[in-house]
Amino acid sequence: MALALALGGLAACAEDSTAASTPTPSATSTAAPATAGLTVKDPWIKAADTGMTAAFGTLVNGGTTDVTIVSAAASVSPMMELHETTMVNGAMQMQPKQGGFTIPAGGEHVLEPGGDHIMMMGLTTPVKAGDEITVTLTLGDGTTVPFTAVGKPYTGAQESYAPGAHGSAMPEMTGMPSAGAHS
């Protein structure tokens, strides 16, 4: 998590209620193997030159059993984490999602600014608007599911960084609606 301290102040994931709305993604991934039953609808990554960014979209489980995503990887980021936002000492903060994201059979799980997302830290190359980035999800059973996300400009990530839980630096979310506003 020392890397997260070095990246402080860089925009990634919070939603600012005065900022532009989430861009309308144009791609839908269908690269998931039929055995997993998992696809990612409207995947996108917030454009960023350096530091941190995040991947968003809707995880869709078309299978008949629950699916748990336990990790993610992409060539543009050596350190990726599944994140959630939570209220800590009266402020919204993002933190690693213990146990990953579980998508019920036949259900969906939304990844969005200010909510659950896939955090990408220590970018090795910029993510520019229009770039297509392959992200590979690893499921609890070891299956991997690749999808392609498009880089999109987004001005809603206006968080500040402060030490968080578990002795690590977690970005503190500012400009967030109340905790009850996100599911």
For each residue, the residues with C-beta under 8 A, 3 or more apart:
1: 4 5 166 167 168 169
2: 5 6
3: 6 7 79 121 122
4: 1 7 8 52 121 161 168 169 170 171
5: 1 2 8 161 169
6: 2 3
7: 3 4 10 51 52 121 122 161
8: 4 5 161 169 171
9: 160 161
10: 7 48 50 51 52
11: 46 48 51 52 53 157 158 159
12: 46 48 51 52 53 54 119 120 157 159 171
13: 46 54 83 85 94 113 114 117 119 157 159 171 173
14: 85 92 94 113 114 156 157 158 159 171 173 174 175 176
15: 19 22 112 113 114 115 156 157 175 176 177
16: 19 155 156 157 158 174 175
17: 175 176 177
18: 175
19: 15 16 154 155 156 158 175
20: 23 154 155 156
21: 156
22: 15 56 112 113 154 156
23: 20 44 152 153 154
24:
25: 42 43 44 57 150 152
26: 42 150
27: 42 43 44 132 148 149 150
28: 39 40 41 42 43
29: 32 39 40 41 43 57 147 148 149
30: 39
31: 39 145 146 147 148
32: 29 36 37 38 39 40 145 146 147
33: 36 143 145
34: 37
35: 143
36: 32 33 63 67 139 143 145
37: 32 34 61 62 63 64 65 67 105
38: 32 59 60 61 62 63 67 69 103 137 139 145
39: 28 29 30 31 32 59 60 62 147
40: 28 29 32 43 57 58 59 60 137 145 147 149
41: 28 29 57 58 60 108
42: 25 26 27 28 57 58
43: 25 27 28 29 40 55 56 57 135 147 148 149 150
44: 23 25 27 55 56 57 149 150 151 152
45: 53 54 55 56 120 127 131 133 135 149 150 151 152
46: 11 12 13 53 54 56 113 127 151 152 153 154 157
47: 53 126 127 128 129 131 151 152 153 154
48: 10 11 12 51 52 53 123 126 127
49: 123 126
50: 10 123 126
51: 7 10 11 12 48 121 122 123
52: 4 7 10 11 12 48 119 120 121 122 123 171
53: 11 12 45 46 47 48 77 120 123 127
54: 12 13 45 46 83 113 117 118 119 120 157
55: 43 44 45 72 74 111 117 118 120 133 135 149
56: 22 43 44 45 46 111 112 113 117 118 149
57: 25 29 40 41 42 43 44 111 147 149
58: 40 41 42 108 109 110 111
59: 38 39 40 69 101 103 108 109 110 111
60: 38 39 40 41 103 108
61: 37 38 66 67 103 104 105 106 107 108 109
62: 37 38 39 106
63: 36 37 38 67 105 106
64: 37 105 106
65: 37 105
66: 61 102 103 104 105
67: 36 37 38 61 63 102 103 105 139 140
68: 99 100 101 102 103 139 140
69: 38 59 72 82 100 101 102 103 137 138 139 140
70: 82 100 138 139 140
71: 80 82 100 137 138
72: 55 69 80 81 82 118 135 136 137 138
73: 80 135 136 138
74: 55 77 80 120 133 134 135 136
75: 124 133 134
76: 120 123 124 125 127 133
77: 53 74 80 120 121 122 123 124
78: 121 122 124
79: 3 120 121 122
80: 71 72 73 74 77 118 119 120 121
81: 72 96 97 118 119 121
82: 69 70 71 72 96 97 100 101 116 118 119
83: 13 54 94 95 96 97 116 117 118 119
84: 94 95 96 97 115 116
85: 13 14 92 93 94 95 114 115 116 173 176 182
86: 92 93 94 95 179
87: 90 91 92 93 179
88: 91 92 93 95 164 165
89:
90: 87
91: 87 88 162 172 173 174
92: 14 85 86 87 88 114 172 173 174 176 179
93: 85 86 87 88 162 164 165 170 171 172 173
94: 13 14 83 84 85 86 117 119 159 170 171 173
95: 83 84 85 86 88 164 165 166 170
96: 81 82 83 84
97: 81 82 83 84 100 101 116
98:
99: 68 102
100: 68 69 70 71 82 97 140
101: 59 68 69 82 97 109 111 116
102: 66 67 68 69 99 109
103: 38 59 60 61 66 67 68 69 107 108 109
104: 61 66 107
105: 37 61 63 64 65 66 67
106: 61 62 63 64
107: 61 103 104
108: 41 58 59 60 61 103
109: 58 59 61 101 102 103 116
110: 58 59 115 116 183
111: 55 56 57 58 59 101 115 116 117 118
112: 15 22 56 115 116 117 182
113: 13 14 15 22 46 54 56 117 154 156 157
114: 13 14 15 85 92 156 173 176 177 182
115: 15 84 85 110 111 112 182 183
116: 82 83 84 85 97 101 109 110 111 112
117: 13 54 55 56 83 94 111 112 113
118: 54 55 56 72 80 81 82 83 111 135
119: 12 13 52 54 80 81 82 83 94
120: 12 45 52 53 54 55 74 76 77 79 80 123 127
121: 3 4 7 51 52 77 78 79 80 81
122: 3 7 51 52 77 78 79
123: 48 49 50 51 52 53 76 77 120 126 127
124: 75 76 77 78
125: 76
126: 47 48 49 50 123
127: 45 46 47 48 53 76 120 123 131 133 151
128: 47 131 151
129: 47 151 152 153
130: 150 151
131: 45 47 127 128 150 151
132: 27 148 149 150 151
133: 45 55 74 75 76 127 148 149 150 151
134: 74 75 146 147 148
135: 43 45 55 72 73 74 118 146 147 148 149
136: 72 73 74 144 145 146
137: 38 40 69 71 72 144 145 146 147
138: 69 70 71 72 73 142 143 144
139: 36 38 67 68 69 70 142 143 144 145
140: 67 68 69 70 100
141:
142: 138 139
143: 33 35 36 138 139
144: 136 137 138 139
145: 31 32 33 36 38 40 136 137 139
146: 31 32 134 135 136 137
147: 29 31 32 39 40 43 57 134 135 137
148: 27 29 31 43 132 133 134 135
149: 27 29 40 43 44 45 55 56 57 132 133 135
150: 25 26 27 43 44 45 130 131 132 133
151: 44 45 46 47 127 128 129 130 131 132 133
152: 23 25 44 45 46 47 129
153: 23 46 47 129
154: 19 20 22 23 46 47 113 157
155: 16 19 20 158
156: 14 15 16 19 20 21 22 113 114
157: 11 12 13 14 15 16 46 54 113 154
158: 11 14 16 19 155 174 175
159: 11 12 13 14 94 171 172 173 174 175
160: 9 171 172 174
161: 4 5 7 8 9 169 170 171 172
162: 91 93 169 170 171 172
163: 167 168 169 170
164: 88 93 95 168 169 170 171 172
165: 88 93 95 168 170
166: 1 95
167: 1 163
168: 1 4 163 164 165
169: 1 4 5 8 161 162 163 164
170: 4 93 94 95 161 162 163 164 165
171: 4 8 12 13 14 52 93 94 159 160 161 162 164
172: 91 92 93 159 160 161 162 164
173: 13 14 85 91 92 93 94 114 159 176
174: 14 16 91 92 158 159 160
175: 14 15 16 17 18 19 158 159
176: 14 15 17 85 92 114 173 181
177: 15 17 114 181 182
178: 181
179: 86 87 92 182
180:
181: 176 177 178
182: 85 112 114 115 177 179
183: 110 115
